[in-house]
């Protein structure tokens, strides 16, 4: 696919983002040959956002669960950018998130990693990820799709910035790096009802494994993770629909948790 076509598809996604008007799947006409094409569209869209003043705070990892990868018929996750315009701060561990910017939002509970030093282009493993991380925190990701009715193929979600909607992060906890992140439990509740009850093993076997995958995947594109980047390591469980008035609580032992109120 020619760069001009990448940009044309990116412009369609930008219009859907800005106007809150979903579009037909980009995969519908077969013009996206595969993941490399889709990542080129993603990068073209990121360039449009940057030109409009958008800042990137880090990266997000998607498709970390075996069930989602089976559904998409792929053998690895995908990734996207964390755009600052959709970052909601959580003073005191409570975030108030406006639903108006989203089209068809869903919520995921995750662990966020704050990098204390660069993870460059050389191959890294879980121990190196742990050593490079300054702190970990409970996080809530809003996944959203510019594709109408979530009718997405793999190339659609990759091009669509890995279905990024927004995110919020609780208090950073350096001591959590000493925990067994494979066995670390997380509960996600919606309006007082537990909707996810999983451990870190649900995230590619370990959230550390997911972040190592991301660092190595980016390295293949000649891109590195940098000190100060936030990385959302992937959902502990299913994505849950959200509407205005919902309150989500994320509970992780050793942290103050995170509450998100949608208005």
PECOR-V866381 format. One record per residue. N is the residue number from 1. OMEGA is omega as a letter, one per 30 degrees, with the letter a starting at -180 (999 if undefined). D_LAST is the distance of its C-alpha to the last C-alpha in whole Angstrom. Layout:
BEGIN
N_OMEGA_D_LAST ; N_OMEGA_D_LAST
END
This chain:
BEGIN
1_a_41 ; 2_l_42 ; 3_l_39 ; 4_l_39 ; 5_l_37 ; 6_a_35 ; 7_l_34 ; 8_l_34 ; 9_l_31 ; 10_l_29 ; 11_l_29 ; 12_l_28 ; 13_l_25 ; 14_l_24 ; 15_l_24 ; 16_l_22 ; 17_a_19 ; 18_a_19 ; 19_a_19 ; 20_a_17 ; 21_a_20 ; 22_a_21 ; 23_l_25 ; 24_l_28 ; 25_l_29 ; 26_a_31 ; 27_a_33 ; 28_a_34 ; 29_l_37 ; 30_a_38 ; 31_l_38 ; 32_a_36 ; 33_a_39 ; 34_a_38 ; 35_a_35 ; 36_l_37 ; 37_a_37 ; 38_l_33 ; 39_l_33 ; 40_l_34 ; 41_l_32 ; 42_a_29 ; 43_l_31 ; 44_l_32 ; 45_l_28 ; 46_l_27 ; 47_l_30 ; 48_a_29 ; 49_a_25 ; 50_l_28 ; 51_l_30 ; 52_l_26 ; 53_l_26 ; 54_l_24 ; 55_l_24 ; 56_a_25 ; 57_a_24 ; 58_a_25 ; 59_l_25 ; 60_l_24 ; 61_l_26 ; 62_l_25 ; 63_a_27 ; 64_a_29 ; 65_l_29 ; 66_a_32 ; 67_l_31 ; 68_l_29 ; 69_l_32 ; 70_l_34 ; 71_a_32 ; 72_a_32 ; 73_l_36 ; 74_a_35 ; 75_l_37 ; 76_l_35 ; 77_l_31 ; 78_a_29 ; 79_l_28 ; 80_l_25 ; 81_l_24 ; 82_a_21 ; 83_a_20 ; 84_a_19 ; 85_l_17 ; 86_l_15 ; 87_l_15 ; 88_l_13 ; 89_a_15 ; 90_l_14 ; 91_a_17 ; 92_l_18 ; 93_a_17 ; 94_l_13 ; 95_l_10 ; 96_a_7 ; 97_l_6 ; 98_l_5 ; 99_a_6 ; 100_a_8 ; 101_a_11 ; 102_l_12 ; 103_a_14 ; 104_a_14 ; 105_l_13 ; 106_a_14 ; 107_l_14 ; 108_l_17 ; 109_a_19 ; 110_l_21 ; 111_l_24 ; 112_l_23 ; 113_l_27 ; 114_a_28 ; 115_l_31 ; 116_l_34 ; 117_a_36 ; 118_l_37 ; 119_a_37 ; 120_a_39 ; 121_l_41 ; 122_l_43 ; 123_a_42 ; 124_l_41 ; 125_a_40 ; 126_a_38 ; 127_l_40 ; 128_l_40 ; 129_l_36 ; 130_a_36 ; 131_a_38 ; 132_a_36 ; 133_l_33 ; 134_a_32 ; 135_l_29 ; 136_a_27 ; 137_l_23 ; 138_a_21 ; 139_l_18 ; 140_l_15 ; 141_l_16 ; 142_l_14 ; 143_a_16 ; 144_a_16 ; 145_l_19 ; 146_a_21 ; 147_a_23 ; 148_l_23 ; 149_l_22 ; 150_a_22 ; 151_a_26 ; 152_l_27 ; 153_a_30 ; 154_a_31 ; 155_l_31 ; 156_a_28 ; 157_l_26 ; 158_a_28 ; 159_a_28 ; 160_l_25 ; 161_l_24 ; 162_l_24 ; 163_l_21 ; 164_l_19 ; 165_a_15 ; 166_l_14 ; 167_l_15 ; 168_a_15 ; 169_l_18 ; 170_a_19 ; 171_l_22 ; 172_a_25 ; 173_l_28 ; 174_a_31 ; 175_a_33 ; 176_l_31 ; 177_l_33 ; 178_a_36 ; 179_l_34 ; 180_a_35 ; 181_l_32 ; 182_a_34 ; 183_a_33 ; 184_a_30 ; 185_l_28 ; 186_l_24 ; 187_l_22 ; 188_l_18 ; 189_l_17 ; 190_a_14 ; 191_l_13 ; 192_a_17 ; 193_l_19 ; 194_a_20 ; 195_l_20 ; 196_l_22 ; 197_a_25 ; 198_l_27 ; 199_l_29 ; 200_l_29 ; 201_l_32 ; 202_a_30 ; 203_l_29 ; 204_a_32 ; 205_l_34 ; 206_l_33 ; 207_l_30 ; 208_l_33 ; 209_l_35 ; 210_a_31 ; 211_l_31 ; 212_l_35 ; 213_a_35 ; 214_a_33 ; 215_a_35 ; 216_l_38 ; 217_l_36 ; 218_l_35 ; 219_l_39 ; 220_l_40 ; 221_a_39 ; 222_a_40 ; 223_l_37 ; 224_l_36 ; 225_a_33 ; 226_l_33 ; 227_a_33 ; 228_l_30 ; 229_l_28 ; 230_l_25 ; 231_l_26 ; 232_a_23 ; 233_l_26 ; 234_a_25 ; 235_l_23 ; 236_a_24 ; 237_a_23 ; 238_l_22 ; 239_a_19 ; 240_l_16 ; 241_a_14 ; 242_l_10 ; 243_l_8 ; 244_a_5 ; 245_l_6 ; 246_l_8 ; 247_l_9 ; 248_l_12 ; 249_l_15 ; 250_a_18 ; 251_l_21 ; 252_l_24 ; 253_l_27 ; 254_l_28 ; 255_l_25 ; 256_a_22 ; 257_a_20 ; 258_l_16 ; 259_l_13 ; 260_l_10 ; 261_a_6 ; 262_a_4 ; 263_999_0
END
